[in-house]
Amino acid sequence: MIFSERLNHAHGIIDDWLIEMAGKAPEGSEGLLFYPYMLGERRRENTTAKGGFFGITLKHTDPHFVRSVMEGTALGIGRDVGLFQSLGLAVSEVFCVGGGSRNELWNQIKADVLQMPLALSSEPEAGLKGAALLGAAGVGLIDDLAAEALARRVVDKTVSPQPAKADTYKSALQEYTRVYDHMLGFWQAV
């Protein structure tokens, strides 16, 4: 069945089909990198960034592209975690909520890129809960915001990293970061 026909099916079927396709590509997508900045980057040094694929070769097929999209978002998280760690912040677990946290392959990719546990929550209103906690702290109702947030979090499942994937994703993250840093300032504001 061709891709456009799949788009006419229910949303869940498309997701399952794409996830199955991504599972056919090897870890690291054989060097294909995806940069998920279609709306720009949130950090002020790169707000005009654009999304894109880098490292495309003739060996890359549909599964590589789909998997590289999942890996690209995970590598972006990995880059951010690395920045926190370089500032001396201890990061030992990443907490995930929302639609992407329901995708088993994507969760495993994120855990493998980070090489740390991924705590998953089915909390339907995590953003609202966080905003309420911030507001409560802002008006003095909460003394220790971090402790209160930890006490109120809901973890339904934890995904453990696979140490056998560490080298592949460490290399991918280094290349992802190298290209990211090289592209800083490339896209100009219009």
N, C-alpha and C positions, 0 to 999 in steps of 0.2 A: 504494500500500500504506500502511496507516495505521501510526502509530508503534508501537502495541502489538504489531502483527504483526512489526515489525522486531526487537523485543526478543526474540522467540523464535528468531531466526536466530543464526548464529555471531557471536562477538564481533568478528572482523575485518570482517565485512560491515557491522555497525552502525557501526564506526569509519569505514569507507570512505564509507558513506552520509552520515554526519554531516559528514565533511570535505568531501565534494562539495557538501553543502548550504551549509556555511560559505563556500565559494568563490563562491557566488552573491550574497553580500552585499558591499557596497562597504567599502573600508578605513574604519575608524572607526565602522562599523555605524550610520551616520547619527545619531550622538549617543547611542546606547544603550550604557550602561556596565554591566558586571557586576563585582561585588565578590566575590572567591572565598574568603570567610571563613566557610564553613559550619561549620568547627570552631574558630572564633575566629581572631584574629590572633596571631602568635607574639611580637610586640613587647609588652612589659609595659604600655605605655600604652593598649593596645587589645585585650587578651586576650578580652574579652567580645563582640567584634565579631561580626556576623552577615553572611551572604552576601546578595546581592540584586541586582536590576536597578534602575537608575535611568535616568530619561529616556525611559520607554516612551511611545510615541505610536501612533496608529492606523496609521501608515505602516510600522511594524515588523512583519516577518513571521518565520516560522521561521528562515530563513537568518540574519537579523539576530541573533536570540537565540543561535544556535549560534556564530556568529563572535564575538559579544561575550563569550562565555565564554572563547574562546581569547585574545581581546584583553585581557580583564580580568586574566588571569593574567600576560600579558606586561606590562601596565601596572603591575601590582604589582611585578614585577621591575624595571621602569623606575624606579619610585618608590624602590626600595631602592638601585639604582645611583646615582640622584641624591643620596640621603642620604650614601652613601660619598663621592661627589665633593664634596659640600658640606663634608665633614670634611677635605678635602685629599688624599684617596686617589685615585691615578690608576687608572682602570679603562679598559682599552683593548680587552678581549675578555671574553666570558662563555662559560664552559665548561658544557655541558649533557650529562647522562647520564640514563639511565632511559627509561621508556616514552614519555614526551612528546617525547623527542628523535628519535623515529622518524617523526614527523609533519611532512612537508615544509611544508605550509601554516603550521602552528603555528610551526615554526622560522623561517620567513620573516617572520611577524608579529613574533616576538621580536626578530629582527635589525633590522627596520624601526622598531620602537618604540625600541630602544636606540640605533639608528644606529651600531652597532659590530658587528664580526664575532662570530658564534656558532660556537664550536668544539664539534663533536659527537663523542661517543665511544660505541662499542658495548660499553665495559667493563661486564661483567655484575655485578661486585661492587665498584663504586666506593665505596659506603659502607663496606664492610669494609676496603677498601684505605686509605681515609682514616683510619679508626679505628686501623688497625695503624700507620700513619705517626705519628699523634698519640701513640699508646702508646710507640712507639720513641723519639720525641722526648722524651717525659715521663721516660723512664728513662735518657736520655743517649746513646742509640745513634745519634741523628741530631743534628748540630750546627745545620744550616740547614733547617728544616722546609719552608719555601717552595721552596727550590731543589730539595730532594729530591722534593717533590710535582710540581713542574714536570718534572723529569727522568723521572718514572715515569708521567706522563699519556699517554694514547693518544688521538690525534685522528684520526678516520677521515675527517672532512669538515668544511669550514668554509662557513658560510652568510654571504654578504656582504649588508649592508643596501642597500636601494634608496633613493638620495637623493631620488627623486621622492615618496616616501611620508613624508619627514621632517616636513613642515609639518602634515599630517593627524594624525600620531601625536603630535607635540609639543603640538598643541591638545588632543587626547584626554587626554594625560598631565596637562596642566594642570588640566583639568576633573576628572579622576579624583582628583588630589591635593586639589583644592579641596573636593570632596564628602567624601573620606576625612577630611581635617582637620576639617571641619565636624561629622562624625559621631563624633569622639573623645568618649568618655564617654556617648554616647547609650544604648548597650546596657548595662544594669546587670547585675551578677552576681546569680544567683538562689540 
